[in-house]
Amino acid sequence: MRLHHVQVACPAGGEADARRFWGEGLGLTEVEKPEPLRSRGGAWFRALDGSGGAAAEVHVGVETPFQPARKAHPALLLDSVEALEAAGDRLARLGFEVDRTERDTFPGHVRLHTFDGHGNRVELLATR
């Protein structure tokens, strides 16, 4: 068994903010949704591994009424502490909240928490 994707929610019309966070901020590539699902709105994003396979996939789906996930969250493992710091800095420059207060609280890892443009919590971490 392996994880195929994680879904987070956004309000109707929230796709532009999702693209800014997941695409511009985290560097994931937007992938086209299957035709039968396009009318629902939202956007899908994928990170590729070294061989071109999917390393992580996030589906941002429209939810009405919308309520951000402030505790539950996806956690993405980055390749290095340097990549983690660069992602945190890039997100902060784009105006997203970046919280480094839990940086050293997960043994063997360095981490930060951030919030997408809709207020959903996202954890980024790297192995020490």
ABEGO torsion letter per residue (X at the ends): XBBABBBBBBBBGAAAAAAAAAAAAAGBBBBBBBAAAAAAEEBBBBBBBAAGBBABBBBBBBBOBBBBBAABBBBBBBABAAAAAAAAAAAAAAGBBBBAAAAAABBGBBBBBBBBAAGBBBBBBBBX
